[in-house]
Amino acid sequence: IAFGLILQSTPLAAAARQQIQTATQQCLAEVAKFDAARCCQRDSWLALSKAAELSQTMLPLNLRSQAELHCNQRGINPTCIGSKCPICPPSSSQSPCFIMAKG
């Protein structure tokens, strides 16, 4: 949606619509790299980080993803993939995960 607003796209603007679909596909591809059940925090972080990366070449302005992210779902999400998760470094404990967002 953000790409569409920034590019002032409409359903009839073919080039902008194609760019937005490409960005969406690449964001979803990042999420699909993981053999994992749902995790809103992980999936949102992956999509927003990829969108920030894509904005460098696709948008007239650069989006940033520089906030610190503290995962507080590890101990309460029964489908958490733990150390396989990109926002949760390897750990034997159930303590919250931490990562500094890139870009």
N, C-alpha and C positions, 0 to 999 in steps of 0.2 A: 504494500500500500504506500509506504514511504517513497519508494522509487517512482511509483505512478504519480504521486503528488508533485514530487520534485521535477519530473519530466513533463508534467502537465499532460498526461496521457488521457486518452479516451478510448472506448472500444473501437473507434473508427480510425485511430492514429496508428497505422500499421507498424511503422518503425519503432515508435516508443513502446507499443504493445509487445513487440517481439523482444525488445530489451528487457522489459519487465518479466516476461515469461522465462527468459534465459536466466535472469537473476534468481527468480523463484526456483527454477530447476536446480541451479547450483547450490542454493541454500538447503533445499531438500536433500540433495545428494550428500551433503555433509552430515545431516542427521541419519541418513540411510547407511552410512558407513559402519554403524554400530549395530551388532546383533543384540538388541536390548529392548526391553519393554518400555513403556512410556515413562518419561521423566520430563516434566515441563521445564524444570530449571536447566537441565542439560541441553534439551532440544532448543530452547530459546537462546541460550548462550551460543550454541553452535551456529544457529541461523543468524543471529545479530553479528557475531564475529565475521562470518562469511560476507554478510551484507556490507560491513565496514570495509572489508578487503576489496569487494567488487566496486564500491563507490569510487575508489581511486582511479578507475578507468572508465566507469560507466556514467558517472554523474558530474555535474558542473561544480559540485562541492564534495568534500571528503567527510564521510561519516566516521565517527571514532567509537572505539570500544575499549576504553581504558579504565573502567571501573573495577574495583576489587570485588570479587564474587566469593561469598562464603556459602558453601553448600550446607544446609541444615536439614537435608532430607535423608541422609545416609542411614541414620538409625531408625527412621520411621517409614521408609519406603521399602516394602518387602521385595520389590523387583529391582532394587538398586544393584548396579553392576560393580559397585565398589571401585577397586583399583584399576579396572578396565575403563573407567569413566575419565574423560579428558578434564573434568573439573574436580577430580578427586585423585590426588596422588596416592601411590601405593602405601597402605597402612594396615596394620593388623588390628587396629582399634576401630571402634564405631564412632570416633570423634568426628566433628564436622570437617568437611574438606575445604580447602582454600585454594584459589588460583587468582592470579593477576591477569586480567583480560589483556589480550595482545592488541597491537595496532592502535 
